[in-house]
Amino acid sequence: MAGQTLYLECMSGISGDMTVAALLDLGADEQVLRNALDSLPVDGFQIQVTRVKKNGLDACDFHVILDGEHENHDHDMEYLHGSGGHHQHHACETESRRHAHSHGHVHRNLADILEIIEKADMTAGAKSLSAKIFRILAEAEAKAHGVPEEQVHFHEVGAVDSIVDILAAAVCLDNLDISQVVIPLLCEGRGTVRCQHGILPVPVPAVLNIVEKYELPLHITEVKGELVTPTGAAVAAAIRTSEKLPGKFTVVKTGLGAGKRQYAGPGFLRAMLIVPEPGETDIVCKLEANIDDSTGEMLGYVMEQLFQAGARDVHYIPVFMKKNRPAYQLNVICGEKEAAGLEEIIFRETTTIGIRRMQVERSVLQRENRQAVTSLGEVSVKVCRRGAKERVYPEYESAAALARKHKMPYWQVYRMIVEEIDDNKGNQGL
């Protein structure tokens, strides 16, 4: 489990700009963000990061300022769909901000957006996450309007700030080294919003499509208005790894991201960097299947497929089945959400006709991946803690790369790394 754990408390919903503001308040590097946004092949915007008061609390505000030509009807909510020369607005917006735009604008489809992402000066991780969020959003809009995903167009009038919000969120998450994200609940309002199609119910269709597919827990509040935007829902769906908070944890830092709309309630997204208490317990699924007529190549392929689909651990145990037939027992450790998909892979790729599934409570040490500088070069290490005690383990691939580079035995490289770190010679960045 690498990186930091983020907890998003979405009591006032979630939107793209609220997410970026909360992450900046947590300590994401604003200059790194500005450099990434400056590299975009997109014109007509600038960003403003300020401090505002929300219910008397100091919060960060992230504002995408569009020029006159690109000014949006309603930040984060202006999309078009269709194909050819005819496009219809899908602009869920508040009546007070509803304007008419009669002049023509460039339309971008998903392929255009992905090309913009690829050209940006961002890390591979930030690009991958940005693309994932946009794919989720395009899929939801396509389903809402009954058109293929390739026919979903993001109108320049409304897509510029959404492009900026999504890429900014991805850059900040990557910069903070976030790998685990806990989102227990999305709080949404009720009532209706006026769109160019007419009146739509809250939650709007795109949000409901995302909530449905990605099983995001939703709570409808008494607030009259839209708290969860399609962009916010897409971000939540892309990054959430758990809906359950650890039983005990410490809070490293808190960030508040201000919302733009004025509804009853706090009007901000609260984000926390948390560290589970040492020895924390959680629940995982264990899948077991006995396999007595598969080749070694087949079993190796199955293992690769299971890891790619989200398995936390996969291993085989030699066993003897009835009539003393030699066989293997496949064991898979996974989260409860991934269990069904992993079972489908096992049934599809092996000859087993039955899988045992059980919930297992486990005790886990606090752990994270970091980089250390040694005399042999930079190396990835896993840091495990129990109370005040800390143990550091070099990651195999990283240590093996140094062994190949220096033409040294792997065991010697491993030992040198551990000794240097223990002697505080190579613990830069630890």
Solvent accessible surface area in square Angstrom, and as a share of the most:
residue,aa,sasa,rsa
1,M,87,0.39
2,A,36,0.28
3,G,10,0.09
4,Q,60,0.27
5,T,19,0.11
6,L,1,0.00
7,Y,23,0.09
8,L,1,0.00
9,E,34,0.15
10,C,2,0.01
11,M,110,0.49
12,S,11,0.07
13,G,0,0.00
14,I,0,0.00
15,S,10,0.06
16,G,0,0.00
17,D,5,0.02
18,M,13,0.06
19,T,1,0.00
20,V,0,0.00
21,A,0,0.00
22,A,0,0.00
23,L,0,0.00
24,L,18,0.09
25,D,27,0.14
26,L,4,0.02
27,G,44,0.42
28,A,7,0.06
29,D,62,0.32
30,E,67,0.30
31,Q,104,0.46
32,V,61,0.35
33,L,0,0.00
34,R,75,0.27
35,N,75,0.38
36,A,4,0.03
37,L,6,0.03
38,D,120,0.62
39,S,41,0.26
40,L,13,0.06
41,P,68,0.43
42,V,10,0.06
43,D,112,0.58
44,G,16,0.15
45,F,44,0.18
46,Q,115,0.51
47,I,18,0.09
48,Q,82,0.36
49,V,37,0.21
50,T,53,0.31
51,R,125,0.46
52,V,51,0.29
53,K,145,0.62
54,K,21,0.09
55,N,112,0.58
56,G,61,0.59
57,L,91,0.45
58,D,70,0.36
59,A,0,0.00
60,C,3,0.02
61,D,16,0.08
62,F,0,0.00
63,H,67,0.30
64,V,5,0.03
65,I,56,0.28
66,L,17,0.09
67,D,64,0.33
68,G,67,0.65
69,E,101,0.45
70,H,12,0.05
71,E,72,0.32
72,N,6,0.03
73,H,1,0.00
74,D,2,0.01
75,H,20,0.09
76,D,2,0.01
77,M,3,0.01
78,E,1,0.00
79,Y,2,0.01
80,L,6,0.03
81,H,16,0.07
82,G,13,0.13
83,S,56,0.36
84,G,68,0.66
85,G,85,0.82
86,H,128,0.57
87,H,45,0.20
88,Q,84,0.38
89,H,42,0.19
90,H,5,0.02
91,A,1,0.00
92,C,0,0.00
93,E,2,0.01
94,T,38,0.22
95,E,98,0.44
96,S,101,0.65
97,R,89,0.32
98,R,101,0.37
99,H,102,0.46
100,A,100,0.77
101,H,48,0.22
102,S,118,0.76
103,H,97,0.43
104,G,73,0.70
105,H,22,0.10
106,V,92,0.53
107,H,53,0.24
108,R,29,0.11
109,N,43,0.22
110,L,22,0.11
111,A,67,0.52
112,D,53,0.27
113,I,0,0.00
114,L,43,0.21
115,E,90,0.40
116,I,13,0.07
117,I,4,0.02
118,E,114,0.51
119,K,124,0.53
120,A,5,0.04
121,D,100,0.52
122,M,24,0.11
123,T,76,0.44
124,A,87,0.67
125,G,42,0.40
126,A,1,0.01
127,K,40,0.17
128,S,74,0.48
129,L,32,0.16
130,S,0,0.00
131,A,12,0.10
132,K,95,0.40
133,I,0,0.00
134,F,1,0.00
135,R,120,0.44
136,I,8,0.04
137,L,0,0.00
138,A,0,0.00
139,E,50,0.23
140,A,4,0.03
141,E,2,0.01
142,A,6,0.05
143,K,122,0.52
144,A,37,0.28
145,H,44,0.20
146,G,70,0.67
147,V,34,0.19
148,P,64,0.40
149,E,68,0.31
150,E,122,0.55
151,Q,59,0.26
152,V,1,0.01
153,H,28,0.12
154,F,0,0.00
155,H,13,0.06
156,E,21,0.09
157,V,1,0.01
158,G,0,0.00
159,A,0,0.00
160,V,0,0.00
161,D,1,0.00
162,S,0,0.00
163,I,0,0.00
164,V,0,0.00
165,D,0,0.00
166,I,0,0.00
167,L,0,0.00
168,A,0,0.00
169,A,0,0.00
170,A,0,0.00
171,V,8,0.05
172,C,1,0.00
173,L,6,0.03
174,D,56,0.29
175,N,59,0.30
176,L,15,0.07
177,D,77,0.40
178,I,27,0.14
179,S,41,0.27
180,Q,49,0.22
181,V,4,0.02
182,V,7,0.04
183,I,1,0.00
184,P,40,0.25
185,L,61,0.30
186,L,1,0.00
187,C,1,0.01
188,E,0,0.00
189,G,0,0.00
190,R,80,0.29
191,G,38,0.36
192,T,84,0.49
193,V,13,0.07
194,R,100,0.37
195,C,1,0.01
196,Q,59,0.26
197,H,84,0.38
198,G,26,0.25
199,I,91,0.46
200,L,33,0.16
201,P,80,0.51
202,V,14,0.08
203,P,16,0.10
204,V,0,0.00
205,P,43,0.27
206,A,0,0.00
207,V,0,0.00
208,L,81,0.40
209,N,22,0.11
210,I,2,0.01
211,V,17,0.10
212,E,118,0.53
213,K,118,0.50
214,Y,61,0.23
215,E,117,0.53
216,L,6,0.03
217,P,36,0.23
218,L,52,0.26
219,H,88,0.39
220,I,66,0.34
221,T,24,0.14
222,E,135,0.61
223,V,26,0.15
224,K,147,0.62
225,G,8,0.08
226,E,3,0.01
227,L,18,0.09
228,V,0,0.00
229,T,5,0.03
230,P,0,0.00
231,T,0,0.00
232,G,0,0.00
233,A,0,0.00
234,A,0,0.00
235,V,0,0.00
236,A,0,0.00
237,A,12,0.10
238,A,8,0.07
239,I,15,0.07
240,R,18,0.06
241,T,67,0.39
242,S,36,0.23
243,E,88,0.40
244,K,127,0.54
245,L,49,0.24
246,P,26,0.16
247,G,68,0.65
248,K,138,0.58
249,F,60,0.25
250,T,72,0.42
251,V,73,0.42
252,V,92,0.53
253,K,94,0.40
254,T,62,0.36
255,G,0,0.00
256,L,22,0.11
257,G,0,0.00
258,A,1,0.00
259,G,10,0.10
260,K,62,0.26
261,R,48,0.18
262,Q,151,0.67
263,Y,61,0.23
264,A,79,0.61
265,G,43,0.41
266,P,54,0.34
267,G,18,0.18
268,F,25,0.11
269,L,0,0.00
270,R,87,0.32
271,A,0,0.00
272,M,21,0.10
273,L,10,0.05
274,I,4,0.02
275,V,40,0.23
276,P,36,0.23
277,E,54,0.24
278,P,49,0.31
279,G,24,0.23
280,E,22,0.10
281,T,60,0.35
282,D,40,0.21
283,I,60,0.30
284,V,3,0.02
285,C,4,0.02
286,K,53,0.23
287,L,1,0.00
288,E,23,0.10
289,A,0,0.00
290,N,51,0.26
291,I,4,0.02
292,D,50,0.26
293,D,96,0.50
294,S,22,0.15
295,T,77,0.45
296,G,58,0.56
297,E,140,0.63
298,M,70,0.31
299,L,11,0.05
300,G,36,0.34
301,Y,107,0.40
302,V,0,0.00
303,M,58,0.26
304,E,100,0.45
305,Q,39,0.17
306,L,0,0.00
307,F,85,0.35
308,Q,142,0.63
309,A,45,0.35
310,G,37,0.35
311,A,9,0.07
312,R,119,0.43
313,D,63,0.33
314,V,7,0.04
315,H,69,0.31
316,Y,47,0.18
317,I,73,0.37
318,P,103,0.65
319,V,38,0.22
320,F,155,0.65
321,M,49,0.22
322,K,145,0.61
323,K,174,0.74
324,N,120,0.61
325,R,87,0.32
326,P,98,0.61
327,A,7,0.05
328,Y,95,0.36
329,Q,35,0.16
330,L,1,0.00
331,N,1,0.01
332,V,0,0.00
333,I,35,0.18
334,C,0,0.00
335,G,6,0.06
336,E,89,0.40
337,K,105,0.45
338,E,61,0.28
339,A,0,0.00
340,A,68,0.53
341,G,44,0.43
342,L,1,0.01
343,E,30,0.13
344,E,101,0.45
345,I,15,0.08
346,I,1,0.00
347,F,95,0.39
348,R,136,0.50
349,E,43,0.19
350,T,12,0.07
351,T,66,0.38
352,T,15,0.08
353,I,171,0.87
354,G,36,0.35
355,I,31,0.16
356,R,98,0.36
357,R,122,0.45
358,M,72,0.32
359,Q,123,0.55
360,V,52,0.30
361,E,121,0.54
362,R,54,0.20
363,S,86,0.55
364,V,27,0.15
365,L,48,0.24
366,Q,32,0.14
367,R,73,0.27
368,E,36,0.16
369,N,47,0.24
370,R,58,0.21
371,Q,81,0.36
372,A,0,0.00
373,V,59,0.34
374,T,12,0.07
375,S,87,0.56
376,L,16,0.08
377,G,23,0.22
378,E,103,0.46
379,V,0,0.00
380,S,31,0.20
381,V,0,0.00
382,K,55,0.23
383,V,1,0.00
384,C,14,0.09
385,R,48,0.18
386,R,151,0.55
387,G,49,0.47
388,A,111,0.86
389,K,162,0.69
390,E,87,0.39
391,R,127,0.46
392,V,28,0.16
393,Y,85,0.32
394,P,10,0.06
395,E,47,0.21
396,Y,128,0.49
397,E,118,0.53
398,S,24,0.15
399,A,0,0.00
400,A,6,0.04
401,A,48,0.38
402,L,13,0.07
403,A,9,0.07
404,R,158,0.58
405,K,142,0.60
406,H,68,0.30
407,K,182,0.77
408,M,45,0.20
409,P,65,0.41
410,Y,77,0.29
411,W,153,0.54
412,Q,57,0.26
413,V,0,0.00
414,Y,70,0.27
415,R,125,0.46
416,M,54,0.24
417,I,0,0.00
418,V,41,0.24
419,E,87,0.39
420,E,25,0.11
421,I,13,0.06
422,D,102,0.53
423,D,85,0.44
424,N,109,0.56
425,K,144,0.61
426,G,0,0.00
427,N,53,0.27
428,Q,115,0.51
429,G,66,0.64
430,L,54,0.27
